[in-house]
């Protein structure tokens, strides 16, 4: 089959009773927690709608079919990955465009900033080292009082 069921029943453990249904690739499809869960009854597969001749033909060409389906699965995964990559690239391009515009605006407003700062260029961190003043600030971290009798 294409599905597997696993379960923890009340007979073995009194808590955390549940059953899980997995697909053949090991991906969890469904989890159901139930109090006092005792038994999981799985219905049998329905009889095939194909004639016996077609079933034999499919079994004989199973590797070909499996390879075809594997290729289709791979293509679907690649399409999803490709869409995700394209979305990320579009977001990155939008960010870079916005950043470029803001950098240009920053450059265009340099004269206004210089006028506001009295001609002092503070755009770069070490642009006016001569105007730096060093301050020392001390904090009292801990006070201890000892009382002697």
N, CA, C and O atoms as a GROMACS GRO file, in nm:
protein
  596
    1UNK      N    1   0.080  -0.118   0.000
    1UNK     CA    2   0.000   0.000   0.000
    1UNK      C    3   0.085   0.125   0.000
    1UNK      O    4   0.208   0.119   0.000
    2UNK      N    5   0.019   0.237   0.000
    2UNK     CA    6   0.086   0.366   0.000
    2UNK      C    7   0.086   0.433   0.135
    2UNK      O    8   0.145   0.540   0.152
    3UNK      N    9   0.020   0.370   0.234
    3UNK     CA   10   0.007   0.431   0.366
    3UNK      C   11   0.048   0.333   0.475
    3UNK      O   12   0.037   0.211   0.459
    4UNK      N   13   0.094   0.390   0.586
    4UNK     CA   14   0.132   0.310   0.703
    4UNK      C   15   0.066   0.376   0.823
    4UNK      O   16   0.063   0.499   0.834
    5UNK      N   17   0.014   0.293   0.913
    5UNK     CA   18  -0.044   0.346   1.036
    5UNK      C   19   0.040   0.297   1.153
    5UNK      O   20   0.081   0.182   1.157
    6UNK      N   21   0.064   0.386   1.249
    6UNK     CA   22   0.131   0.348   1.372
    6UNK      C   23   0.044   0.399   1.487
    6UNK      O   24  -0.028   0.498   1.472
    7UNK      N   25   0.053   0.331   1.602
    7UNK     CA   26  -0.039   0.366   1.710
    7UNK      C   27   0.023   0.337   1.846
    7UNK      O   28   0.111   0.251   1.859
    8UNK      N   29  -0.025   0.408   1.948
    8UNK     CA   30   0.004   0.380   2.089
    8UNK      C   31  -0.132   0.358   2.154
    8UNK      O   32  -0.213   0.450   2.161
    9UNK      N   33  -0.155   0.235   2.201
    9UNK     CA   34  -0.289   0.202   2.252
    9UNK      C   35  -0.293   0.210   2.404
    9UNK      O   36  -0.190   0.214   2.472
   10UNK      N   37  -0.414   0.214   2.454
   10UNK     CA   38  -0.439   0.222   2.598
   10UNK      C   39  -0.394   0.095   2.668
   10UNK      O   40  -0.363   0.098   2.787
   11UNK      N   41  -0.390  -0.016   2.595
   11UNK     CA   42  -0.347  -0.142   2.655
   11UNK      C   43  -0.201  -0.136   2.699
   11UNK      O   44  -0.164  -0.193   2.801
   12UNK      N   45  -0.119  -0.067   2.622
   12UNK     CA   46   0.024  -0.060   2.654
   12UNK      C   47   0.060   0.059   2.742
   12UNK      O   48   0.143   0.047   2.832
   13UNK      N   49   0.000   0.173   2.716
   13UNK     CA   50   0.028   0.297   2.789
   13UNK      C   51  -0.103   0.363   2.823
   13UNK      O   52  -0.195   0.366   2.741
   14UNK      N   53  -0.114   0.415   2.943
   14UNK     CA   54  -0.239   0.476   2.988
   14UNK      C   55  -0.252   0.622   2.946
   14UNK      O   56  -0.360   0.681   2.958
   15UNK      N   57  -0.144   0.681   2.898
   15UNK     CA   58  -0.147   0.822   2.856
   15UNK      C   59  -0.090   0.834   2.715
   15UNK      O   60  -0.025   0.742   2.664
   16UNK      N   61  -0.115   0.947   2.653
   16UNK     CA   62  -0.063   0.977   2.518
   16UNK      C   63  -0.104   0.872   2.416
   16UNK      O   64  -0.022   0.828   2.336
   17UNK      N   65  -0.231   0.831   2.419
   17UNK     CA   66  -0.280   0.734   2.322
   17UNK      C   67  -0.315   0.807   2.193
   17UNK      O   68  -0.383   0.910   2.195
   18UNK      N   69  -0.268   0.753   2.080
   18UNK     CA   70  -0.292   0.817   1.952
   18UNK      C   71  -0.260   0.720   1.839
   18UNK      O   72  -0.201   0.614   1.860
   19UNK      N   73  -0.300   0.760   1.719
   19UNK     CA   74  -0.253   0.688   1.601
   19UNK      C   75  -0.208   0.790   1.497
   19UNK      O   76  -0.255   0.904   1.495
   20UNK      N   77  -0.116   0.747   1.413
   20UNK     CA   78  -0.057   0.832   1.310
   20UNK      C   79  -0.072   0.761   1.176
   20UNK      O   80  -0.062   0.638   1.169
   21UNK      N   81  -0.096   0.837   1.072
   21UNK     CA   82  -0.100   0.781   0.937
   21UNK      C   83   0.009   0.851   0.857
   21UNK      O   84   0.016   0.973   0.852
   22UNK      N   85   0.094   0.769   0.794
   22UNK     CA   86   0.211   0.816   0.719
   22UNK      C   87   0.196   0.775   0.574
   22UNK      O   88   0.129   0.676   0.545
   23UNK      N   89   0.256   0.850   0.484
   23UNK     CA   90   0.259   0.803   0.346
   23UNK      C   91   0.384   0.717   0.326
   23UNK      O   92   0.466   0.703   0.417
   24UNK      N   93   0.399   0.661   0.208
   24UNK     CA   94   0.509   0.569   0.184
   24UNK      C   95   0.645   0.638   0.186
   24UNK      O   96   0.748   0.572   0.191
   25UNK      N   97   0.646   0.771   0.181
   25UNK     CA   98   0.772   0.846   0.186
   25UNK      C   99   0.810   0.884   0.328
   25UNK      O  100   0.913   0.948   0.350
   26UNK      N  101   0.727   0.844   0.426
   26UNK     CA  102   0.757   0.873   0.565
   26UNK      C  103   0.710   1.009   0.613
   26UNK      O  104   0.751   1.054   0.720
   27UNK      N  105   0.623   1.074   0.537
   27UNK     CA  106   0.570   1.204   0.579
   27UNK      C  107   0.442   1.182   0.658
   27UNK      O  108   0.356   1.104   0.617
   28UNK      N  109   0.429   1.251   0.770
   28UNK     CA  110   0.311   1.239   0.853
   28UNK      C  111   0.192   1.305   0.784
   28UNK      O  112   0.198   1.423   0.749
   29UNK      N  113   0.085   1.229   0.765
   29UNK     CA  114  -0.034   1.283   0.701
   29UNK      C  115  -0.142   1.321   0.802
   29UNK      O  116  -0.214   1.419   0.783
   30UNK      N  117  -0.151   1.242   0.912
   30UNK     CA  118  -0.257   1.268   1.009
   30UNK      C  119  -0.216   1.213   1.145
   30UNK      O  120  -0.157   1.106   1.155
   31UNK      N  121  -0.249   1.289   1.250
   31UNK     CA  122  -0.227   1.241   1.387
   31UNK      C  123  -0.358   1.261   1.461
   31UNK      O  124  -0.418   1.368   1.455
   32UNK      N  125  -0.401   1.158   1.532
   32UNK     CA  126  -0.525   1.167   1.607
   32UNK      C  127  -0.500   1.117   1.749
   32UNK      O  128  -0.470   0.999   1.768
   33UNK      N  129  -0.513   1.204   1.847
   33UNK     CA  130  -0.500   1.167   1.988
   33UNK      C  131  -0.638   1.130   2.040
   33UNK      O  132  -0.736   1.200   2.014
   34UNK      N  133  -0.646   1.019   2.112
   34UNK     CA  134  -0.774   0.972   2.167
   34UNK      C  135  -0.753   0.918   2.307
   34UNK      O  136  -0.656   0.846   2.331
   35UNK      N  137  -0.843   0.952   2.400
   35UNK     CA  138  -0.838   0.894   2.534
   35UNK      C  139  -0.882   0.749   2.525
   35UNK      O  140  -0.978   0.716   2.456
   36UNK      N  141  -0.814   0.663   2.596
   36UNK     CA  142  -0.846   0.520   2.603
   36UNK      C  143  -0.855   0.455   2.465
   36UNK      O  144  -0.942   0.372   2.441
   37UNK      N  145  -0.767   0.493   2.377
   37UNK     CA  146  -0.762   0.434   2.243
   37UNK      C  147  -0.712   0.291   2.255
   37UNK      O  148  -0.606   0.265   2.311
   38UNK      N  149  -0.790   0.198   2.202
   38UNK     CA  150  -0.757   0.056   2.218
   38UNK      C  151  -0.725  -0.015   2.088
   38UNK      O  152  -0.640  -0.104   2.086
   39UNK      N  153  -0.791   0.021   1.978
   39UNK     CA  154  -0.778  -0.058   1.858
   39UNK      C  155  -0.791   0.030   1.735
   39UNK      O  156  -0.872   0.123   1.731
   40UNK      N  157  -0.711   0.000   1.636
   40UNK     CA  158  -0.719   0.068   1.507
   40UNK      C  159  -0.758  -0.037   1.404
   40UNK      O  160  -0.686  -0.135   1.385
   41UNK      N  161  -0.870  -0.016   1.340
   41UNK     CA  162  -0.914  -0.110   1.237
   41UNK      C  163  -0.895  -0.042   1.102
   41UNK      O  164  -0.950   0.065   1.076
   42UNK      N  165  -0.818  -0.106   1.017
   42UNK     CA  166  -0.784  -0.051   0.887
   42UNK      C  167  -0.867  -0.124   0.782
   42UNK      O  168  -0.868  -0.247   0.778
   43UNK      N  169  -0.935  -0.050   0.699
   43UNK     CA  170  -1.016  -0.117   0.597
   43UNK      C  171  -0.926  -0.173   0.488
   43UNK      O  172  -0.822  -0.115   0.457
   44UNK      N  173  -0.964  -0.284   0.431
   44UNK     CA  174  -0.881  -0.342   0.324
   44UNK      C  175  -0.889  -0.256   0.198
   44UNK      O  176  -0.980  -0.176   0.180
   45UNK      N  177  -0.790  -0.275   0.113
   45UNK     CA  178  -0.792  -0.204  -0.014
   45UNK      C  179  -0.911  -0.249  -0.097
   45UNK      O  180  -0.944  -0.367  -0.098
   46UNK      N  181  -0.975  -0.157  -0.166
   46UNK     CA  182  -1.085  -0.200  -0.253
   46UNK      C  183  -1.028  -0.283  -0.369
   46UNK      O  184  -0.912  -0.268  -0.406
   47UNK      N  185  -1.110  -0.367  -0.424
   47UNK     CA  186  -1.064  -0.447  -0.537
   47UNK      C  187  -1.034  -0.355  -0.654
   47UNK      O  188  -1.093  -0.247  -0.666
   48UNK      N  189  -0.944  -0.397  -0.737
   48UNK     CA  190  -0.898  -0.314  -0.848
   48UNK      C  191  -1.007  -0.296  -0.951
   48UNK      O  192  -1.086  -0.387  -0.977
   49UNK      N  193  -1.012  -0.180  -1.009
   49UNK     CA  194  -1.107  -0.152  -1.116
   49UNK      C  195  -1.052  -0.193  -1.252
   49UNK      O  196  -1.123  -0.193  -1.352
   50UNK      N  197  -0.923  -0.230  -1.253
   50UNK     CA  198  -0.858  -0.270  -1.377
   50UNK      C  199  -0.876  -0.419  -1.399
   50UNK      O  200  -0.881  -0.496  -1.304
   51UNK      N  201  -0.885  -0.460  -1.525
   51UNK     CA  202  -0.888  -0.604  -1.553
   51UNK      C  203  -0.754  -0.668  -1.519
   51UNK      O  204  -0.651  -0.600  -1.514
   52UNK      N  205  -0.754  -0.797  -1.495
   52UNK     CA  206  -0.633  -0.871  -1.456
   52UNK      C  207  -0.520  -0.853  -1.556
   52UNK      O  208  -0.403  -0.846  -1.518
   53UNK      N  209  -0.554  -0.844  -1.684
   53UNK     CA  210  -0.453  -0.828  -1.789
   53UNK      C  211  -0.376  -0.697  -1.772
   53UNK      O  212  -0.254  -0.693  -1.785
   54UNK      N  213  -0.449  -0.588  -1.742
   54UNK     CA  214  -0.384  -0.458  -1.722
   54UNK      C  215  -0.300  -0.457  -1.595
   54UNK      O  216  -0.193  -0.395  -1.592
   55UNK      N  217  -0.347  -0.525  -1.491
   55UNK     CA  218  -0.270  -0.532  -1.367
   55UNK      C  219  -0.137  -0.601  -1.392
   55UNK      O  220  -0.034  -0.555  -1.344
   56UNK      N  221  -0.138  -0.712  -1.468
   56UNK     CA  222  -0.013  -0.783  -1.501
   56UNK      C  223   0.079  -0.694  -1.584
   56UNK      O  224   0.200  -0.693  -1.563
   57UNK      N  225   0.021  -0.620  -1.679
   57UNK     CA  226   0.100  -0.530  -1.762
   57UNK      C  227   0.168  -0.423  -1.677
   57UNK      O  228   0.286  -0.391  -1.698
   58UNK      N  229   0.095  -0.367  -1.581
   58UNK     CA  230   0.151  -0.265  -1.493
   58UNK      C  231   0.262  -0.323  -1.407
   58UNK      O  232   0.367  -0.260  -1.390
   59UNK      N  233   0.240  -0.443  -1.353
   59UNK     CA  234   0.344  -0.506  -1.271
   59UNK      C  235   0.469  -0.534  -1.353
   59UNK      O  236   0.580  -0.518  -1.304
   60UNK      N  237   0.449  -0.575  -1.480
   60UNK     CA  238   0.564  -0.604  -1.566
   60UNK      C  239   0.643  -0.476  -1.595
   60UNK      O  240   0.766  -0.479  -1.603
   61UNK      N  241   0.572  -0.363  -1.611
   61UNK     CA  242   0.638  -0.236  -1.645
   61UNK      C  243   0.647  -0.143  -1.525
   61UNK      O  244   0.650  -0.021  -1.540
   62UNK      N  245   0.653  -0.200  -1.406
   62UNK     CA  246   0.653  -0.119  -1.284
   62UNK      C  247   0.771  -0.022  -1.279
   62UNK      O  248   0.754   0.094  -1.241
   63UNK      N  249   0.890  -0.069  -1.316
   63UNK     CA  250   1.008   0.018  -1.310
   63UNK      C  251   0.992   0.139  -1.401
   63UNK      O  252   1.031   0.250  -1.366
   64UNK      N  253   0.936   0.117  -1.518
   64UNK     CA  254   0.914   0.228  -1.612
   64UNK      C  255   0.816   0.328  -1.552
   64UNK      O  256   0.840   0.449  -1.557
   65UNK      N  257   0.706   0.277  -1.495
   65UNK     CA  258   0.608   0.366  -1.433
   65UNK      C  259   0.669   0.438  -1.313
   65UNK      O  260   0.650   0.559  -1.297
   66UNK      N  261   0.742   0.365  -1.230
   66UNK     CA  262   0.802   0.427  -1.112
   66UNK      C  263   0.898   0.538  -1.153
   66UNK      O  264   0.899   0.646  -1.093
   67UNK      N  265   0.976   0.511  -1.256
   67UNK     CA  266   1.072   0.612  -1.304
   67UNK      C  267   0.997   0.735  -1.356
   67UNK      O  268   1.038   0.849  -1.332
   68UNK      N  269   0.887   0.711  -1.428
   68UNK     CA  270   0.807   0.822  -1.481
   68UNK      C  271   0.751   0.908  -1.368
   68UNK      O  272   0.759   1.031  -1.372
   69UNK      N  273   0.694   0.841  -1.266
   69UNK     CA  274   0.637   0.916  -1.155
   69UNK      C  275   0.745   0.986  -1.074
   69UNK      O  276   0.725   1.098  -1.025
   70UNK      N  277   0.859   0.922  -1.060
   70UNK     CA  278   0.971   0.985  -0.989
   70UNK      C  279   1.016   1.111  -1.061
   70UNK      O  280   1.045   1.213  -0.998
   71UNK      N  281   1.020   1.104  -1.193
   71UNK     CA  282   1.058   1.221  -1.273
   71UNK      C  283   0.956   1.333  -1.255
   71UNK      O  284   0.993   1.450  -1.240
   72UNK      N  285   0.827   1.298  -1.256
   72UNK     CA  286   0.723   1.399  -1.236
   72UNK      C  287   0.734   1.462  -1.097
   72UNK      O  288   0.719   1.584  -1.083
   73UNK      N  289   0.759   1.380  -0.995
   73UNK     CA  290   0.774   1.433  -0.859
   73UNK      C  291   0.893   1.530  -0.852
   73UNK      O  292   0.884   1.637  -0.792
   74UNK      N  293   1.004   1.490  -0.913
   74UNK     CA  294   1.123   1.575  -0.914
   74UNK      C  295   1.095   1.707  -0.984
   74UNK      O  296   1.137   1.813  -0.937
   75UNK      N  297   1.023   1.701  -1.096
   75UNK     CA  298   0.990   1.823  -1.170
   75UNK      C  299   0.902   1.915  -1.085
   75UNK      O  300   0.920   2.037  -1.086
   76UNK      N  301   0.807   1.858  -1.012
   76UNK     CA  302   0.720   1.940  -0.927
   76UNK      C  303   0.800   2.006  -0.816
   76UNK      O  304   0.779   2.124  -0.786
   77UNK      N  305   0.892   1.931  -0.756
   77UNK     CA  306   0.975   1.989  -0.651
   77UNK      C  307   1.062   2.099  -0.707
   77UNK      O  308   1.079   2.204  -0.645
   78UNK      N  309   1.119   2.076  -0.825
   78UNK     CA  310   1.205   2.177  -0.887
   78UNK      C  311   1.124   2.301  -0.922
   78UNK      O  312   1.174   2.413  -0.907
   79UNK      N  313   1.000   2.283  -0.967
   79UNK     CA  314   0.914   2.397  -1.001
   79UNK      C  315   0.887   2.479  -0.876
   79UNK      O  316   0.894   2.602  -0.879
   80UNK      N  317   0.857   2.410  -0.765
   80UNK     CA  318   0.833   2.482  -0.640
   80UNK      C  319   0.959   2.554  -0.596
   80UNK      O  320   0.953   2.669  -0.552
   81UNK      N  321   1.074   2.487  -0.606
   81UNK     CA  322   1.200   2.550  -0.568
   81UNK      C  323   1.231   2.667  -0.660
   81UNK      O  324   1.278   2.772  -0.615
   82UNK      N  325   1.204   2.649  -0.788
   82UNK     CA  326   1.231   2.756  -0.884
   82UNK      C  327   1.144   2.877  -0.853
   82UNK      O  328   1.191   2.991  -0.859
   83UNK      N  329   1.016   2.853  -0.821
   83UNK     CA  330   0.927   2.964  -0.787
   83UNK      C  331   0.976   3.036  -0.662
   83UNK      O  332   0.972   3.158  -0.655
   84UNK      N  333   1.022   2.959  -0.563
   84UNK     CA  334   1.073   3.020  -0.439
   84UNK      C  335   1.198   3.103  -0.468
   84UNK      O  336   1.213   3.213  -0.416
   85UNK      N  337   1.287   3.049  -0.550
   85UNK     CA  338   1.410   3.122  -0.585
   85UNK      C  339   1.376   3.250  -0.660
   85UNK      O  340   1.433   3.356  -0.632
   86UNK      N  341   1.282   3.242  -0.754
   86UNK     CA  342   1.242   3.362  -0.829
   86UNK      C  343   1.180   3.466  -0.736
   86UNK      O  344   1.206   3.586  -0.752
   87UNK      N  345   1.100   3.422  -0.641
   87UNK     CA  346   1.038   3.515  -0.546
   87UNK      C  347   1.146   3.583  -0.461
   87UNK      O  348   1.141   3.704  -0.440
   88UNK      N  349   1.243   3.505  -0.414
   88UNK     CA  350   1.351   3.562  -0.333
   88UNK      C  351   1.435   3.659  -0.414
   88UNK      O  352   1.476   3.764  -0.364
   89UNK      N  353   1.461   3.624  -0.542
   89UNK     CA  354   1.539   3.715  -0.626
   89UNK      C  355   1.464   3.846  -0.649
   89UNK      O  356   1.523   3.953  -0.649
   90UNK      N  357   1.333   3.836  -0.669
   90UNK     CA  358   1.253   3.957  -0.688
   90UNK      C  359   1.256   4.045  -0.564
   90UNK      O  360   1.267   4.167  -0.573
   91UNK      N  361   1.246   3.982  -0.446
   91UNK     CA  362   1.254   4.059  -0.321
   91UNK      C  363   1.392   4.124  -0.305
   91UNK      O  364   1.402   4.238  -0.261
   92UNK      N  365   1.496   4.051  -0.340
   92UNK     CA  366   1.632   4.106  -0.329
   92UNK      C  367   1.652   4.222  -0.426
   92UNK      O  368   1.715   4.322  -0.391
   93UNK      N  369   1.600   4.208  -0.547
   93UNK     CA  370   1.610   4.318  -0.644
   93UNK      C  371   1.535   4.441  -0.596
   93UNK      O  372   1.583   4.554  -0.611
   94UNK      N  373   1.418   4.420  -0.537
   94UNK     CA  374   1.341   4.531  -0.482
   94UNK      C  375   1.416   4.600  -0.368
   94UNK      O  376   1.420   4.722  -0.360
   95UNK      N  377   1.478   4.518  -0.281
   95UNK     CA  378   1.557   4.573  -0.170
   95UNK      C  379   1.675   4.653  -0.224
   95UNK      O  380   1.701   4.764  -0.178
   96UNK      N  381   1.747   4.597  -0.321
   96UNK     CA  382   1.864   4.667  -0.378
   96UNK      C  383   1.823   4.797  -0.445
   96UNK      O  384   1.894   4.897  -0.435
   97UNK      N  385   1.708   4.797  -0.515
   97UNK     CA  386   1.659   4.920  -0.579
   97UNK      C  387   1.626   5.026  -0.474
   97UNK      O  388   1.663   5.142  -0.488
   98UNK      N  389   1.557   4.984  -0.367
   98UNK     CA  390   1.523   5.075  -0.259
   98UNK      C  391   1.649   5.129  -0.191
   98UNK      O  392   1.658   5.248  -0.162
   99UNK      N  393   1.746   5.042  -0.167
   99UNK     CA  394   1.872   5.084  -0.103
   99UNK      C  395   1.947   5.184  -0.191
   99UNK      O  396   2.001   5.283  -0.141
  100UNK      N  397   1.949   5.158  -0.321
  100UNK     CA  398   2.017   5.249  -0.414
  100UNK      C  399   1.950   5.386  -0.412
  100UNK      O  400   2.018   5.489  -0.411
  101UNK      N  401   1.816   5.388  -0.410
  101UNK     CA  402   1.744   5.516  -0.405
  101UNK      C  403   1.775   5.592  -0.276
  101UNK      O  404   1.795   5.713  -0.279
  102UNK      N  405   1.780   5.521  -0.164
  102UNK     CA  406   1.808   5.587  -0.035
  102UNK      C  407   1.952   5.638  -0.030
  102UNK      O  408   1.979   5.744   0.026
  103UNK      N  409   2.045   5.562  -0.088
  103UNK     CA  410   2.185   5.610  -0.093
  103UNK      C  411   2.195   5.738  -0.177
  103UNK      O  412   2.266   5.831  -0.141
  104UNK      N  413   2.122   5.739  -0.289
  104UNK     CA  414   2.124   5.858  -0.374
  104UNK      C  415   2.063   5.977  -0.301
  104UNK      O  416   2.115   6.088  -0.309
  105UNK      N  417   1.952   5.955  -0.230
  105UNK     CA  418   1.890   6.061  -0.152
  105UNK      C  419   1.986   6.112  -0.044
  105UNK      O  420   1.995   6.232  -0.020
  106UNK      N  421   2.059   6.021   0.019
  106UNK     CA  422   2.157   6.058   0.121
  106UNK      C  423   2.266   6.147   0.060
  106UNK      O  424   2.305   6.247   0.119
  107UNK      N  425   2.314   6.109  -0.058
  107UNK     CA  426   2.416   6.190  -0.126
  107UNK      C  427   2.362   6.327  -0.168
  107UNK      O  428   2.431   6.429  -0.159
  108UNK      N  429   2.236   6.327  -0.215
  108UNK     CA  430   2.176   6.453  -0.262
  108UNK      C  431   2.151   6.552  -0.148
  108UNK      O  432   2.149   6.673  -0.172
  109UNK      N  433   2.134   6.505  -0.027
  109UNK     CA  434   2.105   6.593   0.086
  109UNK      C  435   2.229   6.625   0.170
  109UNK      O  436   2.217   6.678   0.280
  110UNK      N  437   2.347   6.595   0.119
  110UNK     CA  438   2.471   6.620   0.195
  110UNK      C  439   2.490   6.769   0.225
  110UNK      O  440   2.529   6.805   0.336
  111UNK      N  441   2.462   6.855   0.127
  111UNK     CA  442   2.481   6.999   0.148
  111UNK      C  443   2.389   7.051   0.259
  111UNK      O  444   2.429   7.135   0.339
  112UNK      N  445   2.266   7.001   0.263
  112UNK     CA  446   2.172   7.044   0.366
  112UNK      C  447   2.224   7.001   0.503
  112UNK      O  448   2.217   7.078   0.599
  113UNK      N  449   2.275   6.880   0.512
  113UNK     CA  450   2.330   6.832   0.640
  113UNK      C  451   2.450   6.914   0.683
  113UNK      O  452   2.465   6.946   0.801
  114UNK      N  453   2.536   6.949   0.588
  114UNK     CA  454   2.653   7.032   0.621
  114UNK      C  455   2.609   7.170   0.672
  114UNK      O  456   2.667   7.222   0.768
  115UNK      N  457   2.508   7.229   0.608
  115UNK     CA  458   2.458   7.359   0.654
  115UNK      C  459   2.401   7.349   0.795
  115UNK      O  460   2.427   7.435   0.879
  116UNK      N  461   2.324   7.245   0.822
  116UNK     CA  462   2.264   7.227   0.954
  116UNK      C  463   2.368   7.203   1.063
  116UNK      O  464   2.346   7.239   1.179
  117UNK      N  465   2.481   7.144   1.027
  117UNK     CA  466   2.586   7.111   1.124
  117UNK      C  467   2.699   7.214   1.126
  117UNK      O  468   2.806   7.189   1.180
  118UNK      N  469   2.673   7.328   1.068
  118UNK     CA  470   2.773   7.435   1.071
  118UNK      C  471   2.898   7.400   0.990
  118UNK      O  472   3.008   7.440   1.029
  119UNK      N  473   2.884   7.329   0.881
  119UNK     CA  474   2.997   7.296   0.795
  119UNK      C  475   3.077   7.175   0.840
  119UNK      O  476   3.177   7.140   0.778
  120UNK      N  477   3.034   7.111   0.948
  120UNK     CA  478   3.106   6.994   0.999
  120UNK      C  479   3.047   6.869   0.933
  120UNK      O  480   2.927   6.843   0.941
  121UNK      N  481   3.136   6.794   0.867
  121UNK     CA  482   3.093   6.671   0.798
  121UNK      C  483   3.099   6.554   0.897
  121UNK      O  484   3.208   6.511   0.936
  122UNK      N  485   2.984   6.504   0.936
  122UNK     CA  486   2.980   6.393   1.030
  122UNK      C  487   2.928   6.264   0.965
  122UNK      O  488   2.886   6.172   1.034
  123UNK      N  489   2.931   6.259   0.833
  123UNK     CA  490   2.882   6.140   0.764
  123UNK      C  491   2.971   6.019   0.790
  123UNK      O  492   2.922   5.906   0.799
  124UNK      N  493   3.098   6.040   0.801
  124UNK     CA  494   3.191   5.930   0.828
  124UNK      C  495   3.224   5.928   0.977
  124UNK      O  496   3.229   6.033   1.040
  125UNK      N  497   3.248   5.812   1.032
  125UNK     CA  498   3.273   5.796   1.175
  125UNK      C  499   3.397   5.873   1.220
  125UNK      O  500   3.393   5.941   1.323
  126UNK      N  501   3.506   5.865   1.146
  126UNK     CA  502   3.631   5.930   1.186
  126UNK      C  503   3.657   6.058   1.108
  126UNK      O  504   3.772   6.094   1.084
  127UNK      N  505   3.551   6.128   1.067
  127UNK     CA  506   3.571   6.246   0.984
  127UNK      C  507   3.626   6.365   1.062
  127UNK      O  508   3.702   6.444   1.005
  128UNK      N  509   3.590   6.382   1.190
  128UNK     CA  510   3.636   6.497   1.268
  128UNK      C  511   3.695   6.450   1.400
  128UNK      O  512   3.640   6.476   1.507
  129UNK      N  513   3.807   6.381   1.393
  129UNK     CA  514   3.869   6.327   1.513
  129UNK      C  515   3.916   6.440   1.605
  129UNK      O  516   3.921   6.422   1.726
  130UNK      N  517   3.950   6.556   1.548
  130UNK     CA  518   3.998   6.668   1.628
  130UNK      C  519   3.889   6.722   1.721
  130UNK      O  520   3.919   6.778   1.827
  131UNK      N  521   3.764   6.707   1.684
  131UNK     CA  522   3.654   6.760   1.764
  131UNK      C  523   3.605   6.662   1.871
  131UNK      O  524   3.514   6.694   1.946
  132UNK      N  525   3.665   6.545   1.878
  132UNK     CA  526   3.623   6.446   1.978
  132UNK      C  527   3.672   6.487   2.116
  132UNK      O  528   3.784   6.535   2.131
  133UNK      N  529   3.588   6.467   2.216
  133UNK     CA  530   3.627   6.489   2.354
  133UNK      C  531   3.610   6.358   2.427
  133UNK      O  532   3.508   6.290   2.412
  134UNK      N  533   3.707   6.323   2.506
  134UNK     CA  534   3.699   6.198   2.580
  134UNK      C  535   3.642   6.225   2.718
  134UNK      O  536   3.689   6.315   2.789
  135UNK      N  537   3.542   6.148   2.755
  135UNK     CA  538   3.481   6.162   2.886
  135UNK      C  539   3.495   6.029   2.958
  135UNK      O  540   3.485   5.922   2.897
  136UNK      N  541   3.517   6.038   3.087
  136UNK     CA  542   3.520   5.917   3.170
  136UNK      C  543   3.403   5.926   3.265
  136UNK      O  544   3.389   6.022   3.340
  137UNK      N  545   3.319   5.824   3.262
  137UNK     CA  546   3.202   5.818   3.350
  137UNK      C  547   3.219   5.698   3.439
  137UNK      O  548   3.242   5.586   3.392
  138UNK      N  549   3.207   5.720   3.569
  138UNK     CA  550   3.222   5.611   3.665
  138UNK      C  551   3.089   5.584   3.730
  138UNK      O  552   3.013   5.676   3.760
  139UNK      N  553   3.060   5.456   3.752
  139UNK     CA  554   2.936   5.413   3.816
  139UNK      C  555   2.970   5.336   3.942
  139UNK      O  556   3.065   5.257   3.944
  140UNK      N  557   2.893   5.358   4.045
  140UNK     CA  558   2.906   5.280   4.167
  140UNK      C  559   2.823   5.154   4.147
  140UNK      O  560   2.701   5.161   4.128
  141UNK      N  561   2.888   5.038   4.151
  141UNK     CA  562   2.821   4.914   4.121
  141UNK      C  563   2.770   4.845   4.246
  141UNK      O  564   2.660   4.789   4.245
  142UNK      N  565   2.849   4.848   4.356
  142UNK     CA  566   2.810   4.773   4.474
  142UNK      C  567   2.852   4.850   4.600
  142UNK      O  568   2.963   4.903   4.609
  143UNK      N  569   2.761   4.853   4.695
  143UNK     CA  570   2.791   4.918   4.822
  143UNK      C  571   2.777   4.813   4.931
  143UNK      O  572   2.677   4.741   4.936
  144UNK      N  573   2.876   4.805   5.018
  144UNK     CA  574   2.870   4.712   5.131
  144UNK      C  575   2.881   4.791   5.259
  144UNK      O  576   2.968   4.876   5.273
  145UNK      N  577   2.794   4.762   5.351
  145UNK     CA  578   2.801   4.824   5.483
  145UNK      C  579   2.825   4.715   5.586
  145UNK      O  580   2.759   4.611   5.587
  146UNK      N  581   2.920   4.741   5.670
  146UNK     CA  582   2.947   4.647   5.778
  146UNK      C  583   2.921   4.719   5.909
  146UNK      O  584   2.981   4.823   5.937
  147UNK      N  585   2.834   4.664   5.988
  147UNK     CA  586   2.803   4.724   6.118
  147UNK      C  587   2.868   4.639   6.224
  147UNK      O  588   2.843   4.519   6.236
  148UNK      N  589   2.953   4.705   6.302
  148UNK     CA  590   3.025   4.634   6.409
  148UNK      C  591   2.958   4.667   6.541
  148UNK      O  592   2.925   4.783   6.567
  149UNK      N  593   2.940   4.569   6.622
  149UNK     CA  594   2.877   4.592   6.752
  149UNK      C  595   2.976   4.590   6.862
  149UNK      O  596   2.940   4.608   6.979
   0.00000   0.00000   0.00000
